[in-house]
Amino acid sequence: MTINAFEPPYAIFLGDEADPGFAKTGYGLVEWRNELCVGQIRFPGSPIDLGLPELSLADLKGKANALIIGVAARGGDISPDWLDALKEVARAGIDIVAGTHVRLSSFPELVAVAKENGSRLIDVRSPPPNIPIGTGKKRSGLRLLTVGTDCVSGKKYTALALETAMRARGVNVDFRATGQTGIMIAGSGVPIDAVVCDFTAGAAEILSPDNDADHWDIIEGQGSLFHPSYAGVALSLLHGSQPDAIVLCHDASRHTILGLPDFPLPALEDAIVANLESGKLTNPAVKCIGVSVNTSKVAAAERKEVLDAYSTETGLPCVDPLIDGVDAIIENLMETFS
């Protein structure tokens, strides 16, 4: 089953966006897949610079297989001011990829030009058709899922850091994306937040199919079992991913659920136990092999003490992947599954 796949090399489209905060997709691609990015396209006056070579629309043919919209404007819209440029890209037969709430396919003129010239309009927030329900059937290969004490706790970053470091060690590994930015970084994936809930576990199963016995899928987690709004997606991913290993992600500066101050964050040990108990439905042997901690708001002098306390509480390596890297977690993973 095709799951929103598109091919590098990529050109990153920034349009007329002026706020770097809305360009996280572009920045994410440059950080994690820089070698696949051939350049950036921005309108005159745009201050956002990803550090890529400047390209014009005329430069794209023969250089890029896909133009990725690297910004998400307020409201998730596609600016009407972009359409002439996007049609020119489509005339060149180059695929256009967007993760905006407004679909590329909602613009009839762009659809017509793309169809006439063999350009695909890929809306990564659109799930593939005919997703099956989950079966719980055992699959070959090995899987690691990042889970969280809360939303926005570093699950995507941790998964990408693990995949990158494991690949550098020669491990047979792939990152499996479940959110729009992750999908653009990976080049494929399933937008879990757009899948009807009865089929979310099945989507996770097709995202990480049978594989070689020594192959690891590193699956980007979503939500949290402890978030009243998004516990459902976290549970479905646990069941459908059938992980052999989980890594718990946590923001050390947070004490209550993001956006819901009446709900306290769980203790790390409680979060680990809950995720393992839920994961055992489809993989009774699932293990937690580490904790990834965002310490960006912790005073530098207190950071080690905080991580050491978490490690004592859980009995696991606890690292900030931005500062410490993830080698300690990978070493525990390799030892546990040797």
N, C-alpha and C positions, 0 to 999 in steps of 0.2 A: 504494500500500500504506500503510495506517494504521500509524504507528509511535509508539504510546503517546501520542497527542496528547490534550491537554486544554485547556480554555479559561479565560482569566482573566475577571474578577478572582478573586484567591485570598485565602482566609483561612488563616492558619498555625496549626496545632494543636500545642501544646507539652505538653498533658496535665499530668502531675505531675512531669516531669523536673526535676531539681535541678542537674544538672551542665552548665554551658554548653558543655563540650567535646563533648557528645552532641547539640548543637543546630546543627551546622555547616550542615545543609540550610536551616534557618530563617534563619540569619545570611546564608548565601549568597544566598537569595532577596531579602532586604532590601537587600543590597549591590548586586546586579546587576539586580533587577527590582522595585525599590521601588514604582514607579508602578503595578504590577499587584497590589500587596498592599493589601487593604482593612482588615486588622486581624489580631489574634492572639487565640487562645483558650487559656487556661491554667487549670488547676485552682487552687483557693485554696491559697496557700502556696508555689506555684512561684516561685522567685526569678528565673527567666529572663525577661528583658524585651527584646524586639526593637525597642522604640521605636515600635511600631505601636499604633493605637487598640485598646482592649480591646473584645472582642465576646463576647456570650453566644451559646449555641447558638440561642436564639430569634431573634437578630439576623440570622442568616445568610441566610435566604430573601430574595431580591431584592437582596442585596448581593454575594454570592459565587457563582460558578459551580463552584468547586472548593475543597474543604478539603484542604490539603496537610499531611501529617504531617511536621513540621519537625524531629523528633528521631529519633535512632537509638539505642535503648536497648542496653545490653550484651547481646551475643548476637544482635542484630538481631531482637528479639522485638516483638510488639505486646502491650502489657500488657492482661490481662483487665479491669483497672480502667477502660480506655478504651472498652470495647465498648458500654456503654449510651449514651455520648455519640456514638459513631460511628453507632449505629443511629438516634439522633435526627436526625443530619445526613442519613442516607440517607432517612429518612421525608420530609424536606423536598425530596427529589429532587435533592440536590446531590452532585456527583461527589466521591469520596474517593480521594486519591492517596497512595501509600506507596512508599518505596524500601527497606523493611525486607526481611530475608531471609525472615521469616515472611510469607506472603501474606495479604492481606485476604480472598482467595477461600477460605482455609482455615477460615473461621468460618461454618458453615452458617446460623446465625441472621442474621448480617449480610448474607450473600448473599441470603437470602429477603426481607429488608426492602428491600434495594436493588432487587431485581428487581420487587417489587410497586410501588415508587414511582418507577421510572425513573432511579435513581441508578446511575452506573457506578462499579465498584470497579477502580481502575487500579493494578496492581502494576508499577511501572516497571522492576523487575528481571526481568520476564517479556518475552522477546523476541517480536516479532510472528510469526505463523505463516507457514509456506511461504516462508522466506527462500531465495532462489536461491543457487546457487554463483556465485562471481565469474567474470566473462567476460573482464575486461581490455579490453573494448570502449571506445573513446574516447567521452567524453561532452562535451557543450557546456558552456560556463561555465568559471569559474576556481576553483581550490581551493587552500587553504593548510592544511597539517597541522602541528600542534605535535608535536615529537618530543623525546626526552629522553636524557640520559646515564644516567639511572636512573629508577626509579619515584619518585613524589611529588617531582617536580622543578619543578612550576609549569605543567604543560601546560594544565590547565583555566583557571587564572587568566590565563595569557598569551593563550589563545584568546579569552576573554571581553574582556580589555582591548583586544585588536586589533579585535574586532567593534565594541565601543563607540566607540573612537576613529575607526574607519573610517566608521561610520554618522554620526558628528558631522561628518565631512568631506563627507558627501553621497554616499558610495560605496554602491552596491547590494550589500548584504552580509547574511549570516545566519550565526549560530553553530549548529553541528551537534554535538549532545551524544552522548557515548558512555558516560557513567557516570551513576549514579542522581541525584547532586546536579546535574550538568549538565543532565540531562533535565528535572528540576523547574524549573530556571532557564529553560530554553529553551521549555518547554511541550510538547516532543516529543523523540524521539530513539530510539536503539537501545542497550540495555545490553550492550555488547560482551562483558563478562565472563560473560554468561549464554548466549552463542551457541555452539553446537557448532562446534568448530574448523574443520571443512571448509567452513562457511558464513560465516565471519567476514569474508572479503573481499567476499562477496556482500552481507552486511549493510552494509558500508561503501559499496558501490555504491548501494544503495537509499536510504541516508542522504543522499547528495549526488547526486541525479539530474541529468539534463539541465537546463540553465538558460540565461538570457540570456548573450550573449557577454561582457558587462561585469559579470556578477554573480560575487561571491566567496562561496564557502562556507568558513568558518573552522571546521575540524574538530578537536574535542578529541581529543588523542592519549592513548594508554594504554601502559603498560609501557615497555620500552626494549630495543633490539636487544642491549644488553650485559648484560641481566639474565637469568641462567640460568632463572629461574622464569617470566618474562613476556615473553621475546623473541618468542614466537609471535604474541601479539596485536599487538605493534608492527609486525611484518612484514606481517601480514594487513591492517592499517590502511594501511600504505604502498601495498600492491598495490591494495586496493579503493578507497581514497580517490583514487588517481591524481593526487597533488598536483602542481600547477604550482610551488608554493613550499613550503618547510619553514622553520620556526623551531626552532632547537635550544634546549631548556630545561635549565638546570644549576643545582645548588646549590653555591655556591662554598665552603661549609664542609665538604663531604663529600669523602672520598678513596677510600672503598670502597663497593661496592654495598650499598644499604640492606638490612640483615638478613643479609648474606653477606660478612663481613669478609675472607674469603680472595680475593675478587674485586675488584681495583682498578677505579676508574672510568677510562674511556678519556680520552685527551687530546681536547680539543674538536675539533681538526682531524680526528682519527681517527673521531670520532663523526659528523661531518658527511659525511665520505667514505663511511662505511658506509651511512648513511641514503640518500645520493644514489645509490649503486650499487644498493641494493635497490629504490629507487623507480623507477629507470630501466626496470625490467621493464615497467611499464604506462605510464610517461610519460618517455621518453628526455630530455625537455627540462627536467626538474625542477631547481630551483635552491634553494640555501639563501640566505635574505635577511637573517638576523639571529640573534642569540643573546640569549635572555632569562635573566637570572641572578638567583637569589635570594641577596642579600648581607646578609640579616638577621642573620647571625652573624659578619659581618666588621666589624672595628673601623671606625668612621666615618672615621678618618684614613687608612685603607688602602683604602677602597672604590674611589676613583677609580683608584688604581694597579692594583688587581685588574682592573677593567673595561678599562682601557687595555691591559693585558697581554693580555687575552683578544682584544681588538679587533686588536692587532698580530698575534697568532697566527692569527686566522681571516680577517683582512681584511674584517671585517663589523662593523656597529654592534652593540655589546654594552651592554645596558641592564638595570637592575633596574626592572621595570614598576611596582612599588609606589612607587619614589622618583623615577625619571626619566620615567615614562610610556613609551609605545611609539612616539612620533612618529618617532624616528630609523629604526626598523624599517619603519614604514609609508612613509616617504619613499623608502627604498631599494626597497621593493616597487613603489611607483607608478612610480619611475624605471625599474626593471627591466622592468616590464610595460606601459610606456607605448606 
